[in-house]
Amino acid sequence: MKKNKISKNWIIKKNRDLSYKKSKLFGFRSRSAFKLIELEKKFKFLKEKTSLLDLGCSPGGWSQVARKKIIKGKIMSIDIKNMENIDKVNFLQSDLFNPNIEKIVLGYFNKKIDVVVSDMAANTTGNKNLDSYKTGELCLRAMQIAKNLINSNGVFISKVFMGAIFLEIQEKAKRDFKKVVKFKPLSSKSDSKEIYIYCKGV
């Protein structure tokens, strides 16, 4: 039993190392960049002139992927943590619970936007249920921002962990958006409860 556990942990660690090396090979700042690539391949929401808001952006992997696709559009990235500069990406260091955040975003884009993405996760405490709930709260906040800021055919994508708060997230998404799809990228660890929700149209 112990041998099997060690073997499984070794395989997981190896896969993580391969993803990390792959991200460095492509010049991405994080392994999570490949999750957005998979999401884009499936849902095709990034266009040349897309206006995009990246919530919880640091260290910048998703913004890097978006920048490769969005040549003539605008990108704004927000995180409470700092993020090193990415060419033609406007970074704002701020708490998403800042009551002025939506006004600031609209001031930058000067219009309703096309896409809001969020790969946010709460800092881990070791309590998986608590971590899942806190990440769910971040997802709900991102969803509210997206609902208020995207245009009628806009897209919202967010990470969420399966857990006690997931049903609340799913029900709110179905109330607020015309289309809601759950998706687990292949680049997401198979033993993780992490999934992504794709929402379109308000």
KESERO-420699 format. One record per residue: x, y, z of N, C-alpha, C, O, CB in turn; residue in one letter. Coordinates in steps of 0.05 Angstrom, whole numbers, padded with zeros to 5 digits, always signed. Glycine has a CB too. Example, Ala and Ser with C-alpha at 12.3 -4.5 7.8 and 13.67 -1.06 7.14 Angstrom:
2
+00264-00114+00156+00246-00090+00156+00264-00066+00156+00285-00066+00169+00226-00089+00181A +00257-00045+00142+00273-00021+00143+00258+00001+00157+00268+00023+00161+00282-00012+00114S 
This chain:
202
+00017-00024+00000+00000+00000+00000+00018+00025+00000+00013+00044-00015-00019+00000+00025M +00038+00025+00018+00056+00048+00020+00071+00052-00006+00076+00074-00015+00075+00044+00044K +00079+00029-00018+00095+00030-00043+00078+00042-00066+00088+00058-00081+00104+00002-00051K +00052+00035-00067+00034+00046-00087+00031+00076-00084+00030+00091-00104+00007+00032-00086N +00029+00085-00059+00026+00113-00053+00050+00129-00062+00048+00150-00074+00020+00118-00023K +00074+00118-00056+00099+00131-00064+00101+00132-00094+00109+00153-00105+00123+00115-00053I +00093+00110-00108+00093+00110-00137+00075+00130-00149+00082+00144-00168+00085+00082-00147S +00050+00133-00138+00031+00153-00147+00041+00181-00144+00039+00197-00162+00004+00149-00133K +00053+00186-00120+00064+00213-00115+00087+00220-00134+00090+00243-00142+00074+00215-00086N +00102+00199-00141+00125+00204-00159+00114+00211-00187+00126+00229-00200+00142+00178-00161W +00093+00198-00196+00081+00203-00222+00070+00232-00223+00074+00246-00242+00059+00183-00229I +00056+00239-00202+00044+00266-00200+00066+00287-00201+00064+00307-00215+00027+00269-00174I +00087+00283-00185+00109+00302-00185+00123+00304-00212+00130+00326-00221+00130+00293-00163K +00126+00281-00226+00138+00281-00252+00122+00297-00272+00132+00312-00288+00142+00252-00262K +00095+00293-00271+00077+00307-00289+00078+00337-00284+00078+00353-00303+00048+00297-00286N +00080+00345-00259+00082+00373-00252+00108+00384-00263+00109+00407-00274+00081+00377-00221R +00130+00369-00260+00156+00378-00270+00155+00381-00301+00166+00401-00311+00178+00358-00262D +00142+00363-00315+00140+00365-00344+00124+00389-00352+00131+00403-00372+00127+00339-00355L +00102+00395-00338+00085+00418-00344+00101+00444-00339+00100+00463-00354+00060+00418-00327S +00116+00443-00317+00133+00467-00310+00154+00472-00332+00158+00494-00341+00147+00463-00283Y +00167+00450-00341+00188+00453-00362+00176+00462-00388+00187+00478-00402+00202+00426-00366K +00152+00452-00394+00138+00460-00419+00131+00489-00418+00133+00503-00438+00112+00443-00422K +00122+00499-00395+00115+00527-00392+00140+00545-00397+00138+00566-00409+00102+00533-00365S +00162+00536-00386+00187+00551-00390+00196+00550-00419+00206+00570-00430+00209+00540-00372K +00192+00528-00432+00200+00525-00460+00184+00544-00478+00196+00555-00497+00195+00496-00470L +00159+00548-00472+00142+00566-00487+00143+00595-00477+00131+00613-00489+00113+00556-00487F +00158+00599-00456+00161+00626-00445+00138+00636-00428+00136+00660-00423+00165+00645-00468G +00122+00618-00418+00099+00625-00401+00108+00626-00371+00126+00612-00363+00076+00606-00404F +00096+00643-00356+00103+00647-00328+00092+00627-00309+00100+00624-00286+00095+00675-00319R +00072+00611-00319+00060+00591-00302+00049+00568-00318+00043+00571-00342+00037+00604-00285S +00046+00545-00306+00035+00521-00319+00006+00526-00327-00004+00514-00346+00037+00497-00301R -00008+00543-00312-00036+00548-00317-00041+00560-00344-00064+00560-00353-00047+00566-00295S -00021+00571-00357-00024+00582-00384-00037+00561-00403-00053+00568-00420+00002+00592-00395A -00029+00536-00400-00039+00515-00417-00069+00510-00413-00083+00500-00431-00023+00489-00413F -00079+00516-00389-00108+00513-00384-00124+00533-00401-00144+00526-00412-00114+00516-00354K -00114+00557-00402-00128+00577-00418-00125+00570-00448-00144+00575-00463-00116+00605-00413L -00103+00560-00456-00100+00551-00484-00121+00530-00491-00133+00531-00512-00071+00540-00489I -00125+00511-00473-00145+00490-00477-00173+00502-00477-00190+00494-00493-00143+00468-00456E -00179+00520-00459-00205+00533-00458-00211+00549-00484-00233+00548-00494-00207+00552-00434L -00190+00562-00494-00193+00577-00519-00198+00558-00543-00214+00564-00560-00169+00595-00524E -00183+00536-00543-00186+00517-00565-00215+00505-00565-00226+00500-00587-00166+00494-00562K -00227+00501-00542-00254+00490-00541-00275+00511-00546-00294+00505-00561-00258+00478-00513K -00273+00535-00535-00294+00554-00536-00290+00578-00555-00308+00592-00562-00299+00565-00508F -00265+00582-00563-00258+00602-00584-00270+00630-00577-00287+00640-00592-00268+00593-00611K -00260+00642-00555-00270+00667-00546-00250+00690-00548-00257+00713-00542-00279+00665-00517F -00226+00684-00557-00205+00704-00560-00202+00712-00590-00195+00695-00606-00178+00695-00549L -00207+00737-00596-00205+00747-00623-00184+00770-00624-00174+00779-00603-00233+00757-00633K -00178+00778-00648-00158+00799-00652-00164+00825-00637-00146+00838-00626-00155+00805-00681E -00190+00832-00636-00198+00858-00624-00213+00854-00598-00227+00873-00589-00216+00873-00644K -00211+00831-00585-00224+00826-00560-00215+00846-00538-00192+00852-00536-00220+00797-00551T -00234+00854-00521-00228+00869-00496-00231+00849-00474-00252+00836-00470-00247+00894-00492S -00209+00846-00458-00208+00824-00438-00199+00834-00411-00180+00851-00409-00190+00802-00447L -00212+00825-00390-00204+00830-00362-00195+00804-00349-00210+00785-00348-00228+00843-00346L -00171+00804-00339-00159+00780-00327-00157+00785-00296-00141+00801-00287-00130+00775-00338D -00174+00771-00281-00176+00774-00252-00159+00754-00238-00158+00730-00245-00205+00772-00243L -00144+00763-00218-00126+00745-00204-00103+00736-00222-00096+00712-00224-00141+00720-00193G -00092+00755-00237-00074+00750-00259-00046+00740-00252-00034+00725-00268-00072+00774-00276C -00035+00748-00229-00007+00742-00223-00002+00712-00222-00018+00697-00211+00000+00755-00196S +00020+00703-00234+00044+00718-00244+00041+00727-00273+00059+00741-00283+00068+00701-00241P +00019+00720-00287+00014+00731-00313+00012+00711-00336+00011+00719-00359+00036+00749-00319G +00011+00685-00330+00009+00665-00351-00015+00668-00369-00013+00666-00393+00008+00638-00338G -00039+00674-00357-00063+00677-00374-00061+00702-00390-00070+00703-00413-00088+00677-00356W -00051+00724-00379-00048+00749-00394-00029+00745-00418-00033+00757-00439-00038+00771-00376S -00008+00729-00414+00010+00723-00436-00003+00709-00459+00000+00716-00482+00034+00707-00426Q -00020+00689-00452-00034+00674-00473-00054+00693-00487-00055+00692-00512-00050+00650-00460V -00068+00709-00472-00088+00727-00484-00074+00747-00502-00084+00754-00524-00103+00742-00462A -00051+00757-00494-00037+00777-00510-00028+00766-00537-00027+00781-00557-00012+00787-00495R -00022+00740-00539-00014+00728-00564-00037+00728-00584-00033+00728-00608-00004+00699-00559K -00062+00727-00574-00086+00726-00591-00097+00753-00596-00106+00759-00618-00107+00708-00578K -00097+00770-00575-00109+00797-00577-00089+00817-00587-00073+00827-00571-00122+00805-00550I -00089+00822-00612-00069+00840-00624-00077+00869-00624-00061+00887-00619-00063+00831-00653I -00103+00874-00629-00113+00901-00632-00132+00909-00609-00141+00932-00608-00126+00905-00658K -00139+00890-00592-00157+00896-00570-00142+00906-00546-00119+00913-00547-00173+00871-00563G -00156+00907-00523-00145+00917-00498-00147+00895-00476-00166+00881-00474-00158+00943-00489K -00126+00894-00460-00125+00875-00437-00119+00891-00412-00101+00907-00411-00104+00852-00442I -00135+00885-00391-00130+00896-00365-00128+00872-00345-00145+00855-00345-00152+00916-00355M -00107+00871-00329-00102+00850-00311-00101+00860-00282-00088+00881-00277-00076+00835-00318S -00115+00846-00264-00117+00856-00237-00110+00834-00217-00118+00811-00220-00145+00866-00231I -00094+00841-00197-00088+00822-00176-00079+00838-00151-00069+00860-00153-00065+00802-00184D -00084+00826-00128-00075+00839-00103-00045+00836-00100-00032+00852-00086-00089+00825-00078I -00033+00816-00114-00004+00812-00115+00007+00828-00139-00007+00835-00157+00003+00782-00117K +00033+00833-00138+00046+00847-00160+00049+00828-00184+00050+00804-00181+00073+00858-00151N +00051+00839-00208+00056+00824-00232+00077+00839-00249+00074+00863-00253+00030+00819-00248M +00097+00826-00258+00117+00839-00275+00104+00847-00301+00085+00834-00311+00141+00819-00281E +00114+00868-00313+00102+00880-00337+00100+00860-00360+00119+00845-00366+00118+00904-00345N +00078+00861-00374+00074+00847-00400+00067+00869-00420+00049+00885-00416+00051+00825-00397I +00081+00868-00443+00077+00888-00463+00047+00891-00471+00035+00870-00478+00094+00882-00487D +00037+00915-00471+00010+00921-00480-00012+00908-00462-00035+00904-00471+00006+00912-00508K -00005+00903-00437-00024+00894-00417-00024+00915-00394-00003+00920-00383-00018+00865-00406V -00047+00926-00388-00050+00945-00367-00055+00931-00340-00076+00920-00336-00073+00966-00373N -00035+00932-00322-00037+00919-00296-00046+00938-00274-00036+00960-00272-00011+00905-00289F -00065+00928-00258-00074+00944-00235-00071+00926-00210-00083+00904-00209-00103+00953-00238L -00056+00935-00191-00053+00920-00165-00075+00930-00147-00075+00952-00137-00025+00924-00153Q -00095+00913-00142-00118+00920-00126-00133+00896-00116-00131+00874-00127-00137+00937-00143S -00147+00900-00095-00165+00880-00083-00191+00880-00099-00202+00902-00105-00171+00885-00053D -00201+00857-00107-00225+00856-00123-00250+00864-00108-00271+00869-00119-00229+00828-00134L -00248+00866-00082-00270+00875-00065-00270+00905-00061-00286+00916-00046-00270+00861-00038F -00251+00918-00075-00251+00947-00076-00277+00957-00088-00283+00950-00111-00226+00958-00091N -00293+00973-00074-00319+00981-00085-00318+00998-00111-00338+01001-00125-00334+00997-00064P -00294+01008-00117-00291+01025-00141-00280+01009-00165-00274+01021-00186-00273+01048-00135N -00276+00983-00161-00262+00967-00182-00276+00968-00209-00263+00970-00229-00259+00939-00172I -00302+00966-00209-00317+00965-00234-00315+00992-00249-00312+00993-00273-00346+00958-00230E -00316+01013-00233-00314+01040-00245-00287+01044-00258-00284+01056-00279-00319+01062-00223K -00266+01034-00244-00238+01036-00255-00236+01021-00281-00224+01031-00300-00218+01026-00234I -00247+00996-00281-00245+00980-00305-00259+00993-00329-00249+00994-00351-00257+00951-00300V -00284+01002-00324-00299+01015-00345-00285+01040-00355-00287+01047-00379-00328+01021-00336L -00272+01054-00337-00257+01078-00345-00234+01071-00364-00228+01088-00381-00246+01092-00320G -00222+01048-00361-00201+01040-00378-00211+01031-00406-00200+01039-00426-00185+01017-00365Y -00232+01014-00406-00242+01004-00431-00261+01024-00445-00263+01024-00470-00256+00977-00427F -00274+01040-00429-00293+01060-00440-00316+01047-00454-00329+01059-00472-00278+01079-00459N -00322+01022-00447-00345+01008-00459-00349+00982-00444-00331+00974-00428-00341+01003-00490K -00371+00968-00449-00375+00941-00438-00354+00923-00452-00347+00928-00475-00404+00931-00443K -00345+00903-00438-00323+00887-00449-00332+00859-00458-00354+00850-00453-00301+00883-00428I -00314+00846-00473-00321+00820-00486-00317+00796-00468-00333+00778-00468-00305+00817-00511D -00295+00796-00453-00287+00772-00438-00276+00779-00410-00261+00798-00407-00266+00756-00453V -00285+00764-00390-00273+00766-00363-00264+00737-00356-00280+00719-00357-00294+00777-00342V -00239+00734-00349-00228+00708-00341-00217+00710-00313-00208+00731-00304-00206+00699-00361V -00219+00688-00298-00209+00687-00271-00197+00660-00265-00211+00639-00267-00232+00694-00251S -00172+00659-00257-00159+00634-00249-00152+00637-00219-00133+00624-00210-00133+00629-00266D -00167+00652-00205-00162+00657-00176-00167+00633-00159-00185+00617-00164-00179+00680-00166M -00150+00630-00139-00154+00610-00118-00145+00622-00092-00125+00636-00091-00138+00583-00125A -00159+00615-00071-00152+00626-00044-00126+00613-00035-00119+00591-00043-00174+00620-00024A -00111+00627-00018-00087+00615-00006-00095+00591+00010-00114+00591+00025-00073+00636+00012N -00079+00569+00007-00086+00544+00019-00081+00545+00049-00062+00557+00059-00071+00521+00007T -00098+00531+00064-00096+00529+00093-00090+00501+00103-00083+00496+00126-00121+00540+00107T -00093+00482+00084-00090+00454+00092-00118+00441+00096-00120+00416+00096-00074+00451+00117G -00138+00457+00099-00166+00448+00101-00179+00450+00074-00186+00472+00065-00182+00464+00123N -00181+00427+00060-00191+00428+00032-00219+00439+00029-00225+00453+00010-00190+00400+00021K -00236+00433+00049-00264+00443+00047-00264+00473+00050-00279+00487+00036-00281+00430+00069N -00248+00484+00069-00247+00512+00073-00234+00526+00049-00244+00547+00040-00230+00519+00098L -00213+00514+00038-00200+00526+00014-00219+00527-00009-00220+00546-00024-00175+00510+00007D -00234+00505-00013-00254+00504-00034-00275+00526-00031-00283+00538-00051-00267+00476-00035S -00284+00530-00007-00305+00550-00002-00294+00578-00007-00308+00594-00019-00315+00548+00028Y -00270+00584+00002-00258+00610-00002-00254+00616-00031-00258+00639-00041-00232+00613+00014K -00244+00596-00046-00241+00599-00075-00268+00604-00088-00270+00619-00108-00227+00575-00087T -00288+00590-00078-00315+00594-00089-00325+00622-00085-00339+00634-00102-00335+00574-00075G -00319+00634-00062-00326+00662-00056-00313+00681-00076-00325+00700-00085-00319+00670-00028E -00288+00675-00083-00274+00691-00103-00287+00689-00130-00289+00708-00145-00244+00683-00105L -00295+00664-00137-00309+00660-00162-00335+00675-00163-00342+00687-00184-00315+00630-00166C -00350+00676-00141-00375+00691-00140-00371+00721-00144-00386+00734-00157-00390+00685-00114L -00349+00731-00132-00343+00759-00135-00335+00765-00164-00344+00785-00175-00319+00767-00116R -00319+00748-00176-00311+00751-00204-00336+00750-00222-00338+00765-00241-00291+00730-00212A -00354+00732-00216-00378+00729-00231-00396+00754-00230-00407+00762-00250-00394+00705-00221M -00397+00766-00207-00413+00791-00204-00400+00813-00220-00414+00829-00233-00415+00799-00174Q -00374+00815-00219-00360+00836-00235-00365+00831-00265-00371+00850-00280-00330+00835-00229I -00363+00806-00273-00367+00799-00301-00395+00806-00310-00399+00818-00332-00361+00770-00306A -00415+00799-00294-00443+00804-00301-00447+00834-00306-00462+00842-00324-00462+00794-00279K -00435+00850-00289-00438+00880-00291-00422+00892-00314-00429+00914-00323-00431+00892-00265N -00401+00879-00323-00383+00892-00342-00384+00881-00370-00377+00896-00389-00355+00890-00332L -00392+00856-00375-00390+00846-00402-00415+00854-00418-00436+00860-00408-00389+00815-00401I -00411+00854-00445-00432+00861-00463-00452+00838-00465-00448+00816-00453-00421+00868-00490N -00474+00842-00480-00495+00822-00481-00487+00794-00491-00500+00774-00484-00518+00832-00498S -00466+00793-00507-00456+00768-00517-00429+00760-00505-00414+00744-00515-00454+00769-00548N -00422+00773-00482-00396+00770-00470-00392+00742-00457-00411+00727-00453-00392+00791-00449G -00367+00737-00449-00359+00711-00438-00346+00715-00411-00331+00733-00406-00340+00696-00458V -00353+00696-00393-00340+00695-00366-00330+00667-00362-00345+00648-00365-00360+00704-00344F -00305+00665-00354-00292+00639-00348-00279+00640-00321-00264+00659-00315-00272+00631-00370I -00284+00620-00305-00272+00621-00278-00265+00593-00268-00279+00573-00274-00290+00634-00258S -00243+00592-00253-00237+00567-00238-00255+00564-00214-00262+00584-00201-00207+00567-00230K -00262+00540-00208-00278+00534-00184-00271+00505-00175-00265+00488-00192-00309+00538-00189V -00272+00501-00149-00268+00474-00139-00294+00461-00132-00311+00474-00120-00249+00475-00115F -00298+00436-00139-00322+00421-00131-00323+00419-00101-00303+00411-00088-00322+00393-00144M -00345+00427-00089-00347+00428-00060-00374+00439-00052-00392+00441-00069-00325+00444-00047G -00377+00446-00027-00403+00455-00016-00414+00479-00030-00438+00482-00032-00400+00461+00014A -00397+00497-00039-00406+00522-00051-00411+00520-00081-00421+00539-00093-00386+00544-00045I -00404+00497-00092-00406+00495-00121-00435+00498-00131-00440+00511-00152-00395+00468-00130F -00454+00486-00118-00482+00488-00126-00492+00517-00126-00506+00525-00144-00500+00471-00108L -00483+00532-00106-00490+00561-00106-00479+00575-00130-00492+00592-00142-00480+00574-00080E -00454+00569-00137-00441+00581-00160-00456+00574-00185-00461+00591-00202-00411+00573-00161I -00462+00548-00188-00475+00538-00212-00503+00551-00216-00511+00558-00238-00477+00508-00212Q -00518+00553-00194-00545+00564-00195-00544+00594-00202-00560+00604-00218-00559+00560-00168E -00524+00608-00190-00521+00637-00197-00514+00640-00226-00524+00658-00240-00500+00650-00179K -00496+00623-00235-00487+00625-00263-00510+00621-00282-00513+00635-00302-00465+00604-00269A -00528+00602-00276-00551+00596-00293-00571+00619-00293-00586+00623-00312-00564+00570-00285K -00572+00633-00270-00590+00656-00268-00579+00680-00284-00594+00695-00297-00595+00664-00239R -00553+00684-00283-00541+00708-00294-00533+00706-00323-00531+00726-00337-00517+00715-00277D -00528+00681-00333-00518+00678-00360-00536+00659-00376-00550+00642-00365-00490+00667-00360F -00536+00663-00402-00553+00647-00420-00542+00619-00424-00558+00600-00428-00556+00661-00447K -00516+00616-00424-00503+00590-00428-00482+00585-00407-00466+00602-00402-00491+00588-00457K -00483+00561-00395-00463+00553-00375-00453+00525-00381-00469+00507-00383-00476+00555-00346V -00427+00522-00383-00414+00496-00388-00392+00491-00369-00376+00509-00363-00404+00495-00418V -00390+00467-00358-00368+00458-00341-00347+00445-00358-00353+00430-00377-00378+00439-00318K -00321+00450-00352-00300+00439-00369-00275+00435-00351-00267+00452-00336-00293+00458-00392F -00263+00411-00354-00238+00405-00340-00216+00401-00361-00216+00381-00375-00241+00380-00322K -00197+00420-00362-00175+00417-00382-00157+00393-00376-00155+00385-00353-00158+00443-00382P -00146+00382-00397-00128+00359-00393-00103+00367-00377-00091+00350-00363-00119+00347-00420L -00096+00393-00379-00072+00402-00364-00078+00406-00334-00059+00412-00319-00062+00429-00376S -00103+00404-00326-00110+00404-00298-00104+00377-00286-00111+00357-00299-00140+00413-00294S -00093+00376-00262-00087+00350-00250-00111+00333-00247-00132+00342-00239-00074+00355-00222K -00109+00307-00254-00132+00289-00254-00143+00285-00226-00167+00279-00223-00124+00262-00266S -00126+00287-00206-00136+00282-00178-00145+00308-00165-00152+00308-00141-00114+00269-00162D -00146+00330-00180-00155+00355-00169-00185+00359-00172-00196+00349-00192-00139+00379-00182S -00197+00373-00153-00226+00380-00156-00231+00405-00172-00253+00414-00175-00238+00383-00128K -00209+00415-00183-00211+00440-00199-00225+00435-00226-00219+00416-00240-00183+00450-00204E -00244+00452-00232-00257+00453-00258-00260+00482-00266-00255+00500-00250-00285+00437-00258I -00269+00487-00291-00274+00514-00300-00303+00516-00310-00313+00497-00322-00254+00522-00322Y -00315+00539-00305-00341+00544-00316-00339+00565-00338-00326+00585-00335-00361+00553-00294I -00352+00559-00360-00353+00577-00383-00382+00588-00385-00401+00572-00388-00345+00562-00410Y -00385+00614-00383-00411+00626-00384-00412+00647-00406-00392+00661-00411-00418+00640-00356C -00434+00647-00421-00436+00666-00443-00464+00679-00444-00484+00665-00441-00430+00652-00470K -00464+00705-00450-00489+00720-00454-00503+00728-00428-00507+00711-00410-00508+00703-00470G -00510+00753-00426-00524+00763-00403-00551+00775-00411-00566+00785-00394-00507+00784-00387V 
